[in-house]
Protein backbone atom coordinates (compact mmCIF):
# COMPACT_ATOMS: atom_id res chain seq x y z
CA UNK A 1 0.00 0.00 0.00
CA UNK A 2 1.29 3.44 -0.91
CA UNK A 3 0.62 6.66 1.00
CA UNK A 4 -0.21 9.61 -1.21
CA UNK A 5 0.22 12.99 0.43
CA UNK A 6 -1.75 16.03 -0.71
CA UNK A 7 0.09 18.51 -2.93
CA UNK A 8 -0.45 21.56 -0.71
CA UNK A 9 -0.40 22.32 2.98
CA UNK A 10 -3.90 23.78 2.77
CA UNK A 11 -5.25 20.57 1.23
CA UNK A 12 -3.66 18.42 3.95
CA UNK A 13 -5.22 20.61 6.63
CA UNK A 14 -8.67 20.71 5.03
CA UNK A 15 -8.64 16.95 4.51
CA UNK A 16 -8.41 16.65 8.28
CA UNK A 17 -5.16 14.72 8.16
CA UNK A 18 -3.77 16.53 11.17
CA UNK A 19 -0.59 18.38 11.97
CA UNK A 20 1.57 15.35 11.17
CA UNK A 21 0.43 15.26 7.56
CA UNK A 22 0.76 19.04 7.24
CA UNK A 23 4.32 18.73 8.55
CA UNK A 24 5.10 15.86 6.16
CA UNK A 25 3.79 17.80 3.15
CA UNK A 26 5.88 20.81 4.15
CA UNK A 27 9.07 18.83 4.78
CA UNK A 28 8.76 16.73 1.62
CA UNK A 29 8.29 19.92 -0.37
CA UNK A 30 10.97 21.86 1.51
CA UNK A 31 8.43 24.40 2.71
CA UNK A 32 8.99 24.62 6.47
CA UNK A 33 8.39 28.39 6.56
CA UNK A 34 5.13 27.99 4.64
CA UNK A 35 4.01 25.36 7.17
CA UNK A 36 4.73 27.68 10.11
CA UNK A 37 2.92 30.57 8.42
CA UNK A 38 -0.10 28.38 7.69
CA UNK A 39 -0.33 27.01 11.22
CA UNK A 40 0.06 30.53 12.66
CA UNK A 41 -2.83 31.66 10.45
CA UNK A 42 -5.04 28.75 11.59
CA UNK A 43 -4.16 29.34 15.25
CA UNK A 44 -5.10 33.01 14.99
CA UNK A 45 -8.45 32.09 13.41
CA UNK A 46 -9.19 29.56 16.18
CA UNK A 47 -8.31 32.09 18.91
CA UNK A 48 -10.50 34.77 17.32
CA UNK A 49 -13.42 32.35 17.07
CA UNK A 50 -12.98 31.27 20.70
CA UNK A 51 -12.93 34.92 21.81
CA UNK A 52 -16.16 35.64 19.90
CA UNK A 53 -17.86 32.60 21.43
CA UNK A 54 -16.73 33.69 24.89
CA UNK A 55 -18.18 37.17 24.36
CA UNK A 56 -21.54 35.70 23.34
CA UNK A 57 -21.88 33.90 26.68
N, C-alpha and C positions, 0 to 999 in steps of 0.2 A: 504494500500500500504506500502511496506517495502523498506527502503533504504539500498542498498548493497554497502558498501564502498570497493574500491580496496584493495588488500592485501598489496601492497607496496606503499611507498611514490612516487617512480618513476612512477608507473602506474597511480596514481592519477594525477600527473603533466602532463603526456603525454596524458591522456584522456581529458585534457583541463578543468578539474573540478575546477581549481582555487585554490588560497591559502587557502581558507576555508576548502576545502576537504583535501588538503595536511595536514593541521593542525589537522583535525579530525582523519585522518589515524594515524598520529604520536601520538596523545594523547590517542586514543583508544588502540594503541599498546604499549604505554609507551615509545615512542621513540622520545622525544623532542629534544635531541641532534642531532639525525639523521636528523630530520626535518630542524634544523638550518644549519647543514652542507650541506644538499641538496640545500636549498635556497641560501646559500652563493655561492655554485658552479654555480647555474643557474644565479645569479646576475653577477658573474665574466664573464661568457660567454656572457651575454647580453652587458656588458660594453665593452668587447673586440670587439665584432661585431660592436657596435656603433662607436668605435674609428677607426676601419678599414673603415667603410662607410664614416666617416668624412674625412679621409685621401684621399679617392678616389675623393672627390669633388674638 
